[in-house]
Amino acid sequence: MGYKESKGPWIGIRHLQSLLLFLGLTVMHIARLNVSVAIVAMTNAESTNPNFPEYDWNEAHKSYILSSFYWGYILTLCPGSFLCRRFGAKVVLFIACCGTAIFSFITPWSISWGGWQVFCAIRIIQGLFQGVIFPCVTEHLAMWSPPEERNRLGAFSYTGTDCGTVLAMFISGMIAKGSMGWPGISYVSGALCAAWCILWLIFASNNAPESRFIGETECKYIESSLEHNEDFHDRTIPIPWRAIWTSIPFLALLVARCSETYGLSTLQAEIPSYMNGVLNMDIQSNAVFSSLPFLAMWLLSYVYLIVADILLKKKWLTLTAVRKVFNTLSFWIPAGCLIAIGFLDEDHKNLAIILMTLSVGVNSGATIGSSLNTIDLSPNHAGILIGLSNTVANVIPILTPLIAGLIVVDEHDSGQWQIVFGLAAIIFFVGNCVFLIWGTAEAQPWDADDYLEQNKKDVETNQKETKKSKSSPKLAIKPPIEPVLEQQITWPERYTAKLMDPE
């Protein structure tokens, strides 16, 4: 019986898992990114609600606060992969979101007595909790997504990052302007994370056989399509570290992810400051227009998803070709827009907003272009790959605010912003060139369950053959003797010779 005849319900538990991941990424990105708007309100109370404290923090202090989250985040990316393999995505993601909620709740009180230094410390701790998110999300998708639905379920889940970014920018400005003031940003973020934890605890499962809600048909479809044996979830597959780090496609993916992270983190962290400094927008307009690019990103991600589904179903492009085409669009178009943005000022406010919206919106194609490529290269080690790639790539968000802080001494100087955006454009361009040349969506040989065992057997076999050849007596090799060919004489020649030489 084919898969099409036995997929279970049209909307099944695998779709519920994807929805839960979407919501989780949404609430945790709200808690992660709302600081870029909150910090403007905290240092300029007159533009929001003057009934709450205002802090005299300089640009360096703001840069430390914006980047400090990633100081902790980067430390738990690789450990997050191992924790997910050991305890499952359900427990690890639950703890991550709970920790984020708790420290969101205590942020306003902590800042009141500790200043920007304590704010940085809280952001570092939140980063430590959230570092495990993407290894767990990727591992969870690998366990729940049949190959033919992987693009759809994976891309939908990842759009939670775009939704969270939009809401972080959009609602944060309104909350800061309202009666709750800037402390309300942290309280709302904490409440959303707490609500998701309850949903996740009830409905999430590490894999299909563990779920108490899934039907037998859907469970069988998922497990058979992933080619899982009955004991698959009880076994631990060894990690081929050397093969991973020497894999050209993985290294190409790593370069692409670093490039995309640099460009996007520059926009996420610096758009509010750019709009406030160069375009002279107040905090409410700042929040609304800052969220527009990420709203476009969220909406266009579904356009990319639909187009990718059509291209693959009609077999007009291979999966590798889809990845490369979408990645090119999502890298090179924003690169051009970023260069143009740097030359605009307050007189070209509307054009700047349009270009930023286009730049960030088109970048959503990177989810299908390269973000999901870890599952292509190795479904069995997807969590490890995302942990490794995100560990390297997320050094970048630590550096981008610091680099921008060094370049932009005067946030009203558009020339300094030209350097910031121009640098991001160059990195976008080069990163995609590397992915175009060496990237692929083909599963790698080291993804096999028995890859290390087979390699070990091959090595042992070679060693035995080498040892056997060394122990054998060496025989003298004589040069080959050329056979003496008898002169071929035809019958008339023999007859004539006999007549001429009678005995």
N, C-alpha and C positions, 0 to 999 in steps of 0.2 A: 504494500500500500504506500503510495507517495505521500509526501509531507502535506501536499495541498488538500488531501482528503482527511487529515487527522491533526489539524492545528489546534483544536479546541475552540473555545469561544472567540468571537471576533475581537472583543476587548477582554483580554485575559489578565492573569496575575502578573505576567511579564510586563504588560503595559502599566500595571499599577506600580511595579517596582521602578519603572522609568519615570513615572509621575512623581513618586516619592523622592527620587534623586533630583529631579527638576526643582521641586519645592525646597529640598535641603540646600542645594546650591544657591537658590534664590535668597533664602533667609541668612545664610552664612556670608554671602557676598554683600548683603545689606550691612551686616555688622562689620564687615571688613572695610568697605569703601565709603561709608557715610562720613568718615573723618575728614575727607577732602572738602566737604561742604561745612561740617561742624567747625572746623578750624577757622574758617572765614568768619563765622558767627561769633566764635569765642574771642577773636581778636578785634572785632568791629561790632560791638553790641548795638550801636546806634542804628545799624542797618537791619537789625532783627528785633530783639526785645530788650530794651535797656534795663529791665528789672532784674537781669541776671549778670553775674560777674563778667568783667572783661579782662583779658590778660594781655600784657605787653610783651609778646613774643616776637623776636626778630625772624628774618627769613631762614637763618640757620636752625633755630629752634623748630620752626615749622617743618623743615626738611627732615630733621631727626624724627619728629613725630610721624610724618608720612611714611618714612622708610622703616621705622622700628618694627612694624608688624612682620616684615619679611626677614628680620634678623632671627626671630623665633621660628618662623614658617619654614625656612630652609633647613633647620636642624632636624625636623621630624618627618621630612619627605621620605627618605630611605627607610628609617625605622617604621614609618607608617605602612610601607609595603610588607615588611615582615610581620608587623602586628596584625595586619589584615589576613595574611596567610595563616597565622597562628590562631587567631580568635574569631575571624570572620568579619565581614564588613558591618554587620548589624551592631555589634557591641562597640566597635571602634568608632564608627560614625556617631553613635549615640553619645558616647563620652565626649567626643570632639564638640558636638553642638551644645551639650550641657555646659561644658567649660566656657564656651563662647558666650552663652547666655548669662552665666553668673558674673563674669568679668565685665559684661556690658552694663549690668545693673549697678555695679559698684563704681563705675568710671567717674560720674559727676562728683560723688562724695570724695573719691580719692584725689581728684585734681584740686579740690578746694583746699587741701592741706599739703599736697605734695608738689603742685605745679607741673610744669612740662616734663620734669624728670620722671615723676610717677606715671604720668600719661604714657610716656615711652615704655616704662616697665610693664604696664597693663597691655599695651599693644604687642609687646614681645611675647607675653604669656598667651594672648589670644592667637598669635601666630603659631606658637607651639601646638596649640590644640588643633588649629585648622590645617597644619601641614600634612595631616594624614588623610585629608578629604579626597584628593584626586586619586591617590593609589587605591583607596577603597571604592570610589565610584567606578574606576576603570575595571577593577577586579570584579565588582558586582555586575557590571554590564557584560563582562566576559562569561560569567556564570549563567546569565539569564537571557542573553541575546542569541537567537539562532542566526547563523551566518547571513541568510538572505534578508534578515530584519535588523542586522547590526547597525547599518548606516542610519536607519530610521530611528530606532530606539536610542542609540548613542547620541545622535545629533540633537534629538529632542531633550534628552537629559541635560546635555551641555548648555542648552539655551537658557537654563536656569542662571548661569553666570551673567548672561546679558540682561535677563529680567531683573536680577538682583542689583546690577549696576544702574539700571534705569531707575528703579525704586529708591536706591540709596541716594541718588542725586535729586530725584524729583520730590520725594516726600520729606527729605531732610530739611530742605529750605522752608517748606510750609510749617513743619514742626517747630523749627527755630524761630519763625516769625510769630507763631501762636503763643498761647498761654503757657505751654510747657517749656518754652525757650529751648536753648541748645541742650540742656540736660535731657529733654524729652527724646532726643534722637537716640540716646543710649538706652533709655527705658523701653522704647518701642522695639528697638532691635532685639533686646533681651527677651521680650515677651514673644516675639515671632519665633525666635529660636526654641524657646521652651514649648510652644505649641507644636512645632514640628517634631520635637523629641517624642511627644506622646503618640503622634501618628506613626512615626517610624517604629517605635517599640511594639505597636499593635500589629502592623501589617507587613513589616519587612521580614525577609528570610534570606539566609546566605546563599541558598540555591533552591532549585525547584523541588527536589525531594523533601526538603525541610519544611516547606510551606504547608500550613494546615488549611489554607484556603484554596489551593490549586486543585484542579481536576486531574484525573488520571491521564486523559487524552493529551491535555496541554503539557503535562509533566513529561510524558513519553516523547512528545514532539520535540521539546527543548533538549532533552538529554540525548536523544538519537541523532538530532541534527548537529549537535556538538561532538558526536562520536565519543560520548563518555561511557566507559564500562561501568558495571554495577559497583565496583569498588573504587571508582575514580575519586570520589569525595573523601574517601578514607585514606588515600595515599598522599604522600608528600613528594612532589617532583623536584629533584635536585636542580639547582640553578647553574646554568653554564656561563659563569662569569666571563671567562676568557673569550668565548665565542661572541657574547653580547658586545663587549668593549672593542672587539676587532671587526664587528659587522659594519660594513660600509653603509648600508641602508639605515641602520640605527644612528650612526654618526651624522648622516645627512639630515635625518629627522631632528637630531639634537641641535644642529645649527639653525634649522628652520624655526624650532620652538624658541630658541634664544632670541632670534631676530624679531619674531612676532611679539614676544613678551616685552622687548625693549620699546617697540613702537606703541603698543597698546598701553603699557604702564605709564609711558610719557603722557599720553592723552588723558588717561584716567586721573593721574595725580595733578596734572598741570592745567587742564581745561578751566577749572574754577578760578585759579589764580590769573590765568591769561585773560579771561573774560572780565574779571574784576579790575585788573591792572591796565590792560590795553584798551578793552572795549568799554570800560567804565560802567559796568552793569551792577545794579544793586543786588543784594543777596537773594531776593525772591526771583527776580529775572534770571540771575546767575544760575540758580538751582534748576529752573524750568529749562533754560536753553542748554545748560550743561547736560541735562538728561536726554535731550533730543538726539544727539549722535548715538547714544546707547539704546534709545528706543528704536531707531532705524536699524541698529545692529540686531536687536531682538527680532524685529519683524522680518528683516531680510534673511535671517537664518532659516526661517521656514520656507522662504522662496528658494534658497539654495537646496534645502532638503527635498522639496518637491521636484525641482529640476534634476537633482542627482538621482532620485528614484526613477524618473522617466528615462534618463540616459542609460541607467543600468538595466532596467526592465526591457527596454527596446534593444539592448545590446549595441547601442550606437558607440559607446565608449567602454573600455575596460575600467575596472576599479582604479588601477594605477593612473590611467589617463584622467579620470574624474578628479582624483586627489590632486594631480599636478595642475590641471586647468583651474580648479577652484582656488588652489593656493596662490597661483599667479595673480588671479583677479584680486584676491584679498590682501596681497602684499604690494603689488605695483601700482594699483590705483590709489591707495592711501599714500604711497610714497610721493606721487605727483601732487596730491592735494596738500600734503604737509609742507612741501616747498612753497606752494602758492600762499598758504595761510600765513607764513612768516612775513610776507610783504604787505599784509593788510593792517589797517589801523581802525580807529573809531569811525572814520568816514565810510568805511566799507564793512560795517558791522554785519549787515544781512548776508553779504557774500561770505564773510568769515564763518558765520553760523552754518550756511549751506555746505561749504567745503568741509568743515569739521564733521557735520552730520554724514556727508558722503564718505569721508575717510574712515570713520569708525564703523559706519553701517556696512560698507562693503567688506570690511575686515572680518565680518562674521563668517565668511566662507572658509576661514582658516580652521574652523571646527571640523568640517568635512575634509578640508584640504590636507591638514597634517595632525590635528589633535587626536583623531581617532586612529591614526596610523599605527599606534602602539599595539592595538588589538589585531591589526592586520599582520604585523610582523611576528607576533607571538601571542596567541590567545592564552596559552598556558602560563606565560610570564608577563601578562599585560600589566599587572600591578607593579611588578618590579621595574619594568621599562618606564612606566609613567613616574615612578618614584625617582629613578635615576635622571630622567630627562627634566623633570620639574625641579630637582635639586640643583642641577646646573643652570637651568633657565631662570630660576627664581633668585639667583644671585643678582640678576638684572634689575628687578624692582627695588633692590636695596640701593643700587647705584644710580638709577635714573633721577630720583628726587635730589640726591646729593650732587649729581652732575648739573642738573638744572639749577640747583641752589648756587653752585659755583659760577655758572654762566650768567644767570639772571640776578644781577646785583640790584638793578632797578626794574621792578616788575612793570613799570610804565614804558620801558624802552623796547619798542618793537624789534629793533635790530638784534637785541640779545635773544629774543624769542626765535628769530630766524635761524640762529645757530642751533638752538634746541630742536626745532622741528626739522631742519636740514639734516642733522646728524641721524635722527630717527629714520628719515627717508632713505639715506644711504644704506643703513643697516637692513631695512626692509628689502631693498633691491638685491643686495649681495646674498642674503639668507635664502631667498627664493631661487636664485641661480644654482646654489648648491643642491637644493632639494630637487630641482628639475633634472639635474645631471645624474645624481646618485640615488634618489628616492625611489621606492617601490611599495606596492601594496601586497606583494607576494609573501606568504608565510615562509619564514626562514628555516633552514634545516635544523637549527638548534632548538626549535620549538617542540620537536618530537619528545614524547614522554621518556623514551629510552636513549636519548641522544648521548648522554654521558656514559651510559652502560655500553652502548654500541662502540663508542670511541675507545673505551677501556678494553673491550674485547679485541678491537682492531690493533691496539697498541701491543697487547699481550701476544697476539698472533704474529705480529711483525718481529717482536723480541724473540719468540721461539724460533722463527725461521732464520733470524740472524744468528742465534746461538747454534742452531743446527749446522748452518753453513760454515761457521768457524770451527766446529768440532770435526767436520769431515776431513779425511786426508786429502791433501792437495796432489793431484795427479799431474805428471809432466804432460804438457800438451804438445804433441808432435805436429809439425806442419802437415797439412793434408797432402796425400800423394795423388798427384794427377794421374788419372787412368790413361794407360797407353792405348790409344785407339788403333785398332787394326785398319790398315789401309784398305779402303773399300775398292775392290776391283770388279769391274763388271764382267759378265760372262765372255764377251768378245775379247777383252784384254787378256784374260786367263788363257783362252784358247790360243791366241797369237803368241803369247810368251812360251807356251808349251811347245809350239812348233819351232820356234827360234832356238830353244835350248833343249834338244832331245837328250835324254840320259843314255 
